[in-house]
Amino acid sequence: MNILEYMKEHIVYLDGGMGTLLQAQGLQPGEYPETWNLTRPEVITEIHQAYFDAGSNVVNTNTFGANILKFPLDELDKIVRAAMENAQASREKSAGQHEKFIALDIGPTGKLLKPYGDFDFEEAVTVFAETVKLGVKYGADLIFIETMNDSYETKAAVLAAKENSDLPVFVSNAYGEDGKLMTGASPAAMVALLEGLRVDAIGVNCSLGPRELAGVVEEYLKYSSLPVIMKPNAGLPKVVDGQTVYDVLPEEFSEDVAGLMKKGVRIAGGCCGTTPEYIRALVEKSAEVPPVPVEKKEFVCVSSYTHMLEFGDSPILIGERINPTGKKRFKQALQENDIGYILTEGINQQDKGVHILDVNVGLPDINEPEMLENVVCELQAVIDLPLQIDTSDAVAMERALRRYNGKAMVNSVNGKEESMRAVFPLVKKYGGLVVALTLDEDGIPETAEGRVKIAEKILKTAESYGIDKKDLIFDTLAMTVSAEPHAAKVTLQALREIRFQLGCRTSLGVSNVSFGLPNRDSINSTFFALALENGLSAAIMNPYSADMMRTYFAYRTLHGLDENCADYIRFSASYTPMQTEEQKPAGAVSAEEYKSALQKAIAKGLGGQAGEITVQLLKNVPPLEIINGEIIPALDTVGRGFEEKRVYLPQLLMSAEAAKSAFEEIKAFIARSEKEPAAGKCGFVIATVKGDIHDIGKNIVKLLLENYGFAVTDLGRDVPPEEIVETVQKLRAPLVGLSALMTTTVPAMEETIKQLRAGAPWCRVVVGGAVLTQEYADRIGADKYAKDAMETVRYAEEVNRTLGR
Amino acid sequence: MMADMIHVKTYDAPEYDIREILRYAGCGKAEAEELPLLKDCLAELDGKLSYKVCWRYFLIRRLENGLDLSFAGTDSADLGRNLAGCEGVVVFAATIGLGIDRLIAKYGRISPSKSFLFQAVGAERIESLCDCFCAEIQKQAAEQGRFIKPRFSPGYGDLPLGMQESIFRVLECPGKIGLSLNKSLLMSPSKSVTALIGITEKNTGHSPGKCDSCDNEGCAFRG
């Protein structure tokens, strides 16, 4: 019998600990337990058999750490084969009459994925895939992915399992005392992610005893539509008379786990410290517990790597600002691959209070699939909001969904056959909440009935792909009211019917409605209020609009969704004009050194002020004059203070950031006026060398160089020599800056310089970083050793002058 | 003094040592009031860190040309000196978690001054955690009439960074405290420490500050 069939009617008993039993048999600290499949097969077989004899329906093979990172492929093949044979032998020997299955056990690799570690997501998929293929080859009944403490690595393992087998996949995560995964995910976030990936059972193991894990398990039971797994430790380890013992004994353990079975756990066993005795006790204790039916939950949700976001009574705000449409400065950022600008848009919207970020990077002249994947990865590295993948390019959509660390919102599908054929298989594979537009081959119906009909068609087609109603959210299309007087009414009526007749959640891009009218914010915010009252669940909107935010907070207050009106009161306070900056002076720069308000703002590191003053200046003063007459002199003053040790590095940086705010206004002004940007200084390619992942110093140098007008190309960190040479050749850059923090990466710096000398003999190389000294720099053949960021700037200015710029 | 098992403990946040933070930020002589930004950073950090340590005790055997630490061998002369007279060693790994890396990365792109300060705060946090842990080990040792040596990390003196691999194997850092080792032997989360603490019956009466025991007199970070 297939395990999926079996578990429909039965509680499934798993096995217990392996590691603790192997240690008792003499496994040495640091020795790989997997090798015992080959060297001590009788021990492994005996342990498996003891579990089967105790009543386990499933034993996990002794392959927790069996992967190609630890073992060469031929050895791995032998290990997995032996592991499987040991489990099969034990199944044959065990006399019990119950159903017995063998799970290919897959544990974490112990590597952290990028960007915080150095392990690439696709590399992780490949590593897991090798083990999965061997498990399939040697006859596993199911795949058991366990003890994962990172949602992203979990996703890589699940994709590997799904792409290389048709076996059932069980996934169990390890939570900390704070009830979260090490990388931050809550139980609800994991439920959203894993249901989206269409695994067969989900739950928790390891870390803690049954009582401490109960809270996490109950969260799973609340949100999961899949059978829930529980495999706790036998409490915590203690040392008694020189022996390691666990503090929860079989009686208490089985009592606690059986208690959670009554609440709905369907698959249970033990982890560290548990033995066949624990499983036997559990089987006995729960013999009379009838399996609680697994109920389908109707949560409409998305998730990020930290949390699940439910679409409920309180409206969801989706920030629309990461989108080049109609935004020249944003287009420019995309063309220049200026990820910092895009991240800033994301962070600012988060600060304004949006719940989801829409991400659209479609421009005719950029590689959208690559850009979308990249921007999604960059955003999810620093922002914990769920993302809405917004593209009409199916290739871009797949790449972004694959790398997204959670259950994404997908924008969008529509009633056209072609659209559904492209989007639904992606949602089926990667999960997601899809925005469905009520239009089809015949366009947008003029009536509400027409739009509802399309919604019904989309629901039906989605079902045929195995996509639930709860994974669709309908957009009834806000049309321009100045072109069609009844447009808004039709949209609202369709919205109401879909929300209240079909029982689906809804979303609208509200801004369209006011196109062509003056004072668009008032139309938008009033329409937003009407839509909310007609069943709108989420709006794609501009969070910088005070009118829209006011409507949002007022609506929540009026609907009793804002306890004590606290959010509304806080919001109102933040919108009272109160513009005086109370920050203290950033640097010890004496008063007479300021020649103007802008120079003062920059010297004091007041970014907001520097930006505002620049906007005013731009009305009368040409951009170049502001740069050369105001910003650069101010920076020089602070820079001198730093060189003379009167100004500290953080203060220098605050000034540099204030200058950047001023530059940002100038850039936006130039983009608006469509003037050619003023010719800047020469190009400068900057990178942290291969093997080194430290980039704080490099980022500081970059910021200052940009302030001084250099065209900086930042290749990031851990950059191979070839890539640096190639970029320098392409740009014919006269200057390269290399950074290294560790002695171990200085050779990589030396190699980079060697390759630069051969491939780009014209360029000059300046090096810096914690481990470097003049002596080191000379030895590896650099042109210049800069002890800090200001010295790099001075050197670059010198080179720029010799180039006659 | 302890049986052969991996201990894991989550600590409460140690008190901030503002002077140390300023020293790591290259503002050794500044007053905290001169840097209001630091206050913002500390407020933003609230609740985003965890303080975890895992450790294990091993016996030491002196060999003709080096040390057998039970879990690894080494011929490091500097470690040999550090562990002179010790019968055992506590091997530990400590981390303050990924939260700090996320903040450093977030502001690296939009506000390097904050990124830089978070970096300094992170350095102070992990060192303070190690100090807490060492104080606890010192107390445990004292109860048994023993003394501890200053902690010694791979990469100090002539002890190669390669020792990290052995330490990670025996402490099972990824599973125990969510700490992983990169190909270049760096750790993620970045604000983490691995080290050895010698345990001895002899009171060597040391306990110099970390700067005093270092030869690099011109160092910018000298306290």
Interface residues (C-beta under 8 A of the other chain):
Chain A: P29 G30 P108 G110 K111 L112 P115 Y116 G117 D118 F119 T147 N149 A174 G176 E177 D178 M182 T183 G184 C206 P237 V239 G242 Q243 T244 I339 G340 L343 T344 I347 A381 V382 I383 Q583 K584 A586 A588 G605 Y648 L649 P650 Q651 L653 M654 A656 E657 G691 D692 I693 D695 I696 N699 I700 L703 M742 T744 T745
Chain B: M2 A3 D4 M5 T10 A25 G26 C27 A30 E33 E34 L35 P36 L37 L38 S50 R56 S70 F71 G97 L98 D101 R102 I104 A105 K106 G108 R109 I110 S111 P112 S113 S115 F116 L117 Q119 L161 S166 F168 R169 V170 C173 P174 G175 G178 S180 L181 N182 K183 S184 L185 L186 S188 P189 S190
